[in-house]
Amino acid sequence: MIIDGGIGQGHRGGGDPLGILDASHEAVEFLDRHHLPRTTTSYALALQAVLHPYGPLGGEVARRTDGGVRLTEDDVRELMPLVREHEVSDLGLGRLQMERDLGEQAETLEALTSDARAITSDFSNQVTALSYAHRSNDLGPDTRAIAMLLEQLIARISKTERDLEELAGNIAGLRTRMEPAEANDRIDQLTGVTSRTGARAMVDGLVDAPHGYVLAACSLDDLEGINERYGRSVADNVLRAFVATLRQACEGAEIVRWQGNLFLVVLRGRPLSTLAGMMEDARTAMRERTLRLRGSGEPIGVVTMSGGVAVGVGVPLEDVLTRADMLRDLASGGLGNRILSRA
């Protein structure tokens, strides 16, 4: 997606087996109901509680909120081990499902290979029998028998070809699903920036950065509304446009898709004012982009972003992210389209 570029129009559909889109709305309502800040940790807890209401986390949340009691930030911290267990379990289930699918496709391939061998063997046997009968003058040159044999052979080959074509498509789909998980999990597949998994080494090293670092937490102000109005494919393309804007404005910084609509921009050894200025440039550029639907050319309206910028010196990213994300949350309130910073 580029400035004045088109955005592919689409509808919400498959590819969301756990109902993540609906669950994310419920998770936000969960946070508001309990008056919890919309931080990454509290959102993770809310999302897993919504996805697994009858699991260990859901049971503990129900116990602590019995009688209308609201969860506190202390509860969130204490429940995080259960949240991580659910996240690991979800990843494991997806992997197991892919392995089961691959096993089924392997069995199908073996069966089709056997069919192909049987067709070849049957054809050879029948042609041999017809040739022998012709030479011994038992049947004479029976062209009808030969035509029937060829018709049956063509039908069997056609069916096997269709089955093989379908199997090839299934295997290609499995390869696409498995390769990113194994080889490209360090890169976010939608936007092309570093994923949360890929940022681990960078995150671990920030606490020892000799001159500290500056962190921005930023997001689009109305991605949820865009998704509801135009569908997921349009929302995904808007996210790509957002990342392209960040890359242009934040040269030399590291960009990480931390979670959903939350992106981190990290700049090492530079003052807060430098990154705050970059984020202001990104905010202005994003607001001035004219994003259109590819099919009709209809503009989708002004799309804005908000962010918070904080400084870290000798402290882990999680501590700085809490402050930056609180500023982002404040900035996105009301009409959004703001960048707030604090040392």
PyMOL commands that set and color helices and strands:
alter all, ss='L'
color gray80, all
select helices_A, chain A and resi 20-33+40-51+56-64+73-135+143-183+200-206+223-230+232-249+272-288+317-332
alter helices_A, ss='H'
color red, helices_A
select strands_A, chain A and resi 6-7+194-195+213-220+254-259+262-268+292-293+305-312+339-342
alter strands_A, ss='S'
color yellow, strands_A
deselect
rebuild
show_as cartoon
